[in-house]
Structure formats: C-alpha cells, structure tokens
C-alpha cells in the first residue's frame, strides 16, 4: 500500500506544479501586454446608480450602443436603447 500512496502523492504534486506554471505563464503574458484583459468583450457595465435601497439603474454598453436597465423592483425592466450621441470632429 505504501508504493500506491507514494505514486498518488507524486501525481498530485506534478498536477499542482503544472497548474502553477499555467497561472504563472498567464500572468507573465498579461503583464507583458501580449494578451488584452478583455479580449473580445462585447458587453460591459458602464455605470450603476442606486435609486433606493433595492432598485438600481444600470447603463450597459453592448457593441458600441448603450442600454438602460432598471433592476431590483418587482421585476427587472429594460428601459430601452439610448440614442447615439454625435461626436464632435
């Protein structure tokens, strides 16, 4: 039973080492700027405003457009897409 326990501990240590190396390489690549943090992120929360202790108004950006959401009441509501603002040249 001793050799079996030894090989199980060795396998667990090898797995931990490989997972540690994967995380280390990921951090080094991100720190070097080779991998953007939000690669391919299409949706982000631009702003959140608390209207009262339960309800919140969220401004969500999706594909360059903004959506207004009201959450926390009896039901969540989509208040609609905001019109795009004209940019000054």
C-alpha positions as CSV (number, residue, x, y, z in Angstrom):
1,X,0.0,0.0,0.0
2,X,3.0,2.3,0.5
3,X,4.0,2.5,-3.2
4,X,0.5,3.3,-4.2
5,X,0.3,6.2,-1.7
6,X,3.7,7.4,-2.9
7,X,2.7,7.5,-6.6
8,X,-0.6,9.2,-5.7
9,X,1.3,12.0,-3.8
10,X,3.7,12.3,-6.7
11,X,0.9,12.6,-9.2
12,X,-0.8,15.3,-7.1
13,X,2.4,17.2,-6.8
14,X,3.0,17.1,-10.5
15,X,-0.5,18.3,-11.2
16,X,-0.1,21.2,-8.8
17,X,3.2,22.1,-10.4
18,X,1.6,22.1,-13.9
19,X,-1.4,24.2,-12.8
20,X,1.0,26.6,-11.1
21,X,3.1,27.0,-14.2
22,X,0.0,27.7,-16.3
23,X,-1.1,30.5,-14.0
24,X,2.5,31.9,-13.9
25,X,2.7,32.0,-17.7
26,X,-0.8,33.6,-17.9
27,X,0.3,36.4,-15.5
28,X,3.6,37.0,-17.4
29,X,1.8,37.2,-20.8
30,X,-0.8,39.7,-19.4
31,X,1.9,41.8,-17.7
32,X,3.9,41.9,-20.9
33,X,0.8,43.3,-22.7
34,X,0.7,40.4,-25.1
35,X,-2.9,39.3,-24.1
36,X,-5.5,42.0,-23.6
37,X,-7.6,41.6,-20.4
38,X,-11.0,41.9,-22.0
39,X,-10.2,40.3,-25.4
40,X,-13.5,40.0,-27.3
41,X,-15.6,41.6,-24.5
42,X,-18.8,42.8,-26.2
43,X,-20.7,43.9,-23.1
44,X,-19.7,46.0,-20.2
45,X,-21.4,47.8,-17.3
46,X,-20.7,51.5,-17.9
47,X,-22.4,52.9,-14.8
48,X,-24.7,51.9,-11.9
49,X,-26.8,54.3,-9.9
50,X,-28.7,53.3,-6.7
51,X,-32.2,54.8,-6.8
52,X,-33.2,53.4,-3.4
53,X,-32.0,50.5,-1.2
54,X,-33.5,47.9,-3.5
55,X,-33.6,49.4,-7.0
56,X,-30.6,50.2,-9.3
57,X,-30.3,51.8,-12.7
58,X,-27.7,50.2,-14.9
59,X,-26.1,51.6,-18.1
60,X,-24.8,48.7,-20.1
61,X,-22.7,49.1,-23.2
62,X,-23.1,46.4,-25.8
63,X,-21.5,46.5,-29.3
64,X,-21.0,50.3,-29.0
65,X,-24.6,51.0,-28.0
66,X,-26.0,51.8,-24.6
67,X,-28.9,50.1,-22.9
68,X,-30.7,51.3,-19.7
69,X,-31.8,48.6,-17.2
70,X,-33.8,49.0,-14.0
71,X,-33.3,46.2,-11.5
72,X,-34.4,45.3,-8.0
73,X,-38.1,46.0,-8.2
74,X,-40.9,43.5,-8.5
75,X,-39.5,42.8,-12.0
76,X,-36.4,43.9,-13.9
77,X,-37.1,46.3,-16.8
78,X,-35.3,47.2,-19.9
79,X,-36.0,50.9,-20.4
80,X,-34.6,50.9,-23.9
81,X,-31.6,51.7,-26.0
82,X,-30.2,55.2,-25.8
83,X,-29.8,57.2,-29.0
84,X,-26.2,57.5,-30.1
85,X,-24.6,60.9,-29.5
86,X,-23.0,62.7,-32.3
87,X,-19.3,63.1,-31.8
88,X,-17.6,66.4,-32.4
89,X,-14.9,66.3,-35.2
